[in-house]
Amino acid sequence: MKKTLVLLMFLISGNQLIFSQKKIWDETKEEKKERMQWWTDARFGMFIHWGLYAQPARHEWVKSAEKMTNEDYQKYFDVFNPDLYNPHDWAKQAKKAGMKYAVITAKHHEGFNLFDSKFTDYKSTNTPYGKDILREWVEAFRSEGLKIGFYYSLFDWHHPHYTADPKHPLRAPSHGKEPGSVIQKNKETENYYKKINKGKDFKIYQDYLHNQVREILTEYGKIDVIWLDFSFPELQYGKGRDDWDSVKLLKMVRKLQPHILVNNRADLDDYWGGYDFETPEQKIPEFWPEVDGEKVYWETCATFSGSWGYYRDENTWKTNHELISMIIETTSKGGNLLLNVGPTARGSFDYRAENALEKIGKWMKVNGRSIYECTQAPNFWEAPKGTMITYNPKKNRLYIHITDYKTGWLKLDNAVGKIKYAQFLHDNSEIKFRKHWDSKYPNDIVFDTPNIKPNVEIPVIELFLN
């Protein structure tokens, strides 16, 4: 393909022309909006990181962090037997927590497959457990009405033809202990990679990657989301679109499942159709993310604690208030939250995760209306101090989430004549409101909130707008 070739395409979206240099497929903005609608309505999903790394129980990157060889790591494969695995229980917990979709690691960076792949022996069906974990999971989550997503790692620390790089367990000593450390290119490092990668044919791995993605998109029915993770061409000896042959890969994905939603980590940000949504990790952007001045679809992925995989001794777990605030904040900025669970090696959720899910579910049961089908409020609405606001454009309702509850009253600017009715969402009890008593605030209203905070982690006021 000639890199200098510039393709000019005109895609009609309403009355708007879209100009782009490169494309994966033909789809207008309106068609994309329709395809994304279930996802933007859902707002809240479950991420599941599960693999052999649940057994060492000290982070999903343990193989790389501790520079283990395949031989070192084999002991985890030999004893993998999650006897308590019950995906129906997982699905029920996700649904009860208010989640509408789920994404599971079909294969993570360690290279172990939760599915019965035809292209490798390194899979769950060859462990003592002996079953296709992914198939069981898909059936269970579908039965609860949840949308289905697969995470698939673009890199693979087990495959014999995957070449060592700065994130690999066998990375150059000059890269240091931390995977992906930035170094200056030097002869010593160059010679190291030439030596350790001698005899490896990366094209063989590339074919393996494509074959497995085709496999998971043809053997398990309709898949709603695929998470391809991730590219790092910015690093010396890193990998990106050319290594994965991302253009070919995404064209195959779009052909096999045209409805599917794709994240943005295959290094195709400059292609129309190369991805569907941005993926900030472990953080919520200050503002709704934009590309070329236009708001984009986005989803932040985050953990209950500091690790994606099960980490027995990690204790920086977020509070219920923090977790619910994350759901609200992402929605208030037009995004989704994909909240991660790392199951144990026996196949159960950590008790701390179960407790967190239960508390979230209790809040979502009565306040979910302020999240589902909601988004950022129109610009003229400004959240009062100590609150966050979301907006449902279909119902024309505004939701004030009181994250820092103050007793007695709450002021909303520029609201005179705009509100028909106000109530607490958790019990539909009326909240009286009136024009601000001070003539300096002629356009503001005041809500008479109770002196005693309601028995809700974060109370929500629902406003019926004129």
N, C-alpha and C positions, 0 to 999 in steps of 0.2 A: 504494500500500500504506500503510495507516495505521500509523505508527510506534508508536502507543500500544497497538496490538493485542498482547495477550499470549496466546500459544498454550501450553497446558499439555499435554504429551504424556507418556504412560506407556509406557515400553519395558521389556518383561520380559527380564531377563538372569539366568537361573537363578532364584534367589529374590529378586533385587534389582530394585527399581524405579528407573528413571532419570528424573529430572525435568529438563526443559529448556524454555526459552521459545521457541526457534526451531529449525527443522530444515530440512535439505536433502532428506533421504530417511529412510525407515524402515529401521533396521538395529539389531539388538540388539548388546550388547557381545560376546556369544559369537560371533555371526555376523561381527563385525568381526575378532575374534581369529583366526578361521578364515581370513578373507580375507588377513590380514596374515602368516600363518604362514610362507610361503615366504621372506618378507622378513626376519623376525626370525631364521629359521634361517640365512639367507645371511650376515648381518652385514657383508659387505664388498663394495663396488661401485666402479665406475669412473665418474667424471664427465669429460666431454669438452667443453671450451670451444673452439669453432673457428668462425672466420668471417673476414671481410675484415681484421679487426684483426691477423691473423697476419702481414700484410705490413708494416705499420709496425713491428710487433714490439716495441711498448713499452706493453703493457697493453691489455686489452679495452675499457677506458673511454677510449681515446685520443681518440676523436672528441669526447667531452664535455670531457675534461681540457684539450684544446688548442683547444676552442671552434671546431671545424671546421664549415663549412657543408656541405650536401649536395654542392655543386659542388667543394669542397675534397676531399671524401672519394671522389668518383667515380673518381679514378684507380686506386683499389684494386680497384674492381669491374671496371674496364676491362682489367686485367691478371691477374685471378685465374685461375690455372691450376695446381692442385695435381697435377702430373704423376706424383708418386710416391705418390699416395693409394692405399693398399691396405688396405681395411677388414678383410680376412681376416687380415692381419698384426696389425692392432690387436687384433682379437678373440682371436687366439692369445696375444698378450702379456697381455691382461687375464685370460684363463683360466689361463695359466701362473702368473700372480701370485696366483692364488687368489680372484679376484673372481668373484662369482656373478651380477651384473647390471651394467648400464651405462646412463647417462643422457647424451644428447648435446644440444647447443644447436641445435634445429631453427631457432630464430630468437633472436638475442640483442638487446640494446638498440639496436644500430646499425640494426636493421630488415632486415638481409640474411637471406634465406631459403635454407637448405641443401636445400630441397625444391621440387618443381615445382608451386608454388601457382597456382591459377586466378585468384587475386585480386590479383596484382601481377606486374610485370616484374622486380622487384628480387630475383632468385633465381639459384641456381647454374646452371640450365639456360640462362641468357642470358649467362653469362660465357664466356671462351675455353674453360673446362673443359667446359661444355655438357651436363652430366649431372645427374641427380637424386642428389645425394650421400647424402641420407637413405635413399633406397631401397636403395642399394648397402650402406650401413652396416647397415640392419636385416637384410638377407639374410645378411650376413657374421656378425653377432653371434648371430643365431638359429641359424646352422649350427654354432656352437660350444656351443650349449646355454645361452647366457646370456639372462637376462631383459632386456627392452627398455624403455627409458624415454626420454621426450622432455622437454626443457626448452623452455619457450616464454616469451619476455619479454612481460610485460603492457604495457610501454612501448616506444616506437618512435621513434627519432630521425630516421627517414627519411620516414615517412608524412606527406603534405602536410596532413592534418587532425589530426595529433597536436599538441596545444597545448604551447607552451614552458612549462617549470616549473623548479624549482630544480636539477634534475638534467640538464636539457637542455643541449646545446651552446650554444644561443642564450638561455640564462638571463639574467636581469637583471644588469647590471654590479654592482649592490649585493650580489649573492650571492657575489661574489668568484671567485677562481680555482678553488677546490675545489667540485665538484658537491654540492649539498645543504647548503651553509653556512647556518647558522641566522641569520636577520635579523629585525629588527622590521618589522612591516608599516608601510609609509609610502606617501605619495601618489606619489612618484617611481617607486617599484617598481610600484605598481598601474597607473599610466599606461603604463609600459613594457610590461607584459604585455597590457594592452588593445590597445596598438598592434601588437605583434608577432603577436598571436593573432587580429587582425581578419580576418574572412572565413573562419576555420577553423570547421568543424562537427565537434565531437568525436564526435557520434553516428555520423558516417560512419566514424570510426576504430573506435569501439566495435563496429559491425557487422563491420568488417574483422577485428578481433580474434576475435570469435565464429566468423566464417566459417572462419578459419584453424585455430582449435582443432578445429572440427568436421572440417575437412579432414584434419588429421594423425591424428585418431582414427577415420577411416573409410577412409582410402586405404592404410593400411599394416598391416592385420590387427590381431591382438591386441596391445595395448600394455599393459605391466605397471605403468608409473609415469608420471605427468605432473607436471612441476615448473613451476609458474606463478610467475614472478618479476618484480617484487615490488611491494608497496604502500608508500606513504609519506605517509599522511594527516596525520601529526603535524607535517609541515613547512608553513609558509605557502605557499600555492599548490601544495601537494602533491596526490597522487591516491590514492584508495582504492576501496572496494567500489562506491560509486555510480558512479564513473567507468568501472570495468570492467563494471558490472552483474554483479557476482560471483555473486549468488544465481542468476540465470538461467544464467550460464556454468557453475557447478558442477552445477546440475540437468541441464544438457545433457551434461556429462562423465559423470555418474553413469548417465544413461540410455543413452548410446552404449556405454560400457564399464563395466558395474557392478562388475567385479572390480578395476578400476584403483586404484592407490594415489596419493593426492594430497598434496602438501606444504601448508604452512600460510601461504602468502604472498599469498593473494587477499583478505586482510582479513576473514576470516569465522571468527575464533577463537571467537565466541560462538554459532555455529551447529553443531548436531549434524549431522555429515556434511559440514561445510564444509571439513574437512581430515582427514587421517589421521595425520600425524606432524609433530612440531616439527623445526625446522631451525637449530640453532645453527651459526654460520659461523666457521670458522678458530679454533674453541676447543672444548674439551671441558668440559662442565659439571662443577662440583665434586661434584654429586650427581645421581642419576637425576632428571630434570625431572618436576615434578608440576603438575597443574592442579586447583585446588580440593581439594588434599590427596590426589589420586590419581595414581599413576605413569602416564606417557603414553608412547606410541611416539615415538622420536626418532632423528634421524640427523644427525651433524655432517658438514658438507662442508668439505674442506680441500685445500690445494695442496701440491705438492712444494716450491714456492718461494713468493715473495710475490705472484704474479700468477696469474690464472685463464687468460687467453689467453697465447699464446707471447710471451715477453719475452726477447729475445736477450741483453740486457746485465744482467739481474737475476741476482744471484749468492747470494742467501740461501737456498740449497737445504738442506733437512733431511737429516740423516744417516740411515743405515739403522736405527740404534738408535732414533732419534726416531720414524721412520715405523712401525716394528713396535710400538713402545710405544703409539702412537696407536690401532692396531688392537686391542691388548689392553685399553687403558683404556676405549675406548668399549664394548667387549663386557662388561667388568667392571661397567659401570654400566647395562647393559640396552639399549645403543644400537647403531647402525650407523655405519660410516665410509664416506663417499663421497669417494674420493681422486681429485683432478683431474689430468688431462693436458691441456696446451695444444699441439696439433700445430702444426708449422711451416706456412708458406705453400705449401710443396711437398707437404704431405700426409703427412709422416713425423713420428714422435715425436722430440722432442729427445733427443740421446744421453744426457743426464743423467737424463731420465725413463725411458728404456729400461734404463739401469743400475740405477736404483732399483727398477723393476718386477721385474727379474731377481733382485735380492737378496731382495726381499719374497717372491717365488715360492719361492726356495730355502728360506726359513724356513717358509712356509705349507705346503709339501709334506710336511714332517715334523711340523709343529705345528698344522696346521689344525684338528685334532680339538679343540683347546682354544678354538677360536673358533666354528666352525659349530655351530648348535643350542645355543650356550651363552649365559649371561646372568649377572646379578649373583648372587653366592652368598648363601645364607640368612644372616641377620644375625649368627648366633652364630659364623660363621667370620670371623676377623679376619686380614687379610693380614700376614704377618711383615714387618718392616722391610726395605725394598729389594726388595719383591715386589708383584705384583698377582695377584688370584685371579679365576678364572672358574668357572662351574659348569654342568654339563649335567644338567638335571632328568630327562631321559628315561633317561639311563644311570646317574644318581646318581654322577657322578664330579666331583671337584674338581681344578682345575688351578692350580698355583702357578708363576707366571712370575717367574723370578729376574732382575730388571732390573739389580740391583747385586750381582754375584756375590761372595760371601764364601766362602772355603775352609773345609772341615772339617765344618761342621754347620749345620743350619737348624732353628729352633724353631717349632713350631706350637701355639698356645694351645688349650686345651679340646678336645683331639683324642683323648684316651685312650679306647679302646674304639670309636672311630668309623671306623677305617681297617682295611681288609682287606689291602691290598697297595699298594706304591708303586714307581713306575718313572720313569725319564726317558722323555719322550714321543718324542724324536727317534730313539731306537734300542731302546726297550722294555727297557733294562737295569735290573735291580733296584736299588732304593735301600733299604737297611736302615733301620729306624727302631726306636726304643725309648722307654720312658718316661723322662722327664727325671730325671737323677741327683740333682737337688737337691730335697729334700723340700718346699721352699717353692713348687714348681711341680707339685703332685700330678696335675694334669689335663693337663699339657702333654707333647708328645712331641718327640723330636729326630730329624732325618733325618741320616744319615751321608753327606754329599755329598762328592765327590772334591775333593782339594786343587787339582787342575788343572781349570780350567773346561773343559767340553766345547766342541768346535769348532762352537758354535751361537751366533748373535748374542745371543739371550735364551733360555737353557735353560728347559724346562718340566718340572715334576714332575707326573705324573698319579697321582691317588689314587683307588683303588677303595674306595668307602665302604660301610660296613655298612648 
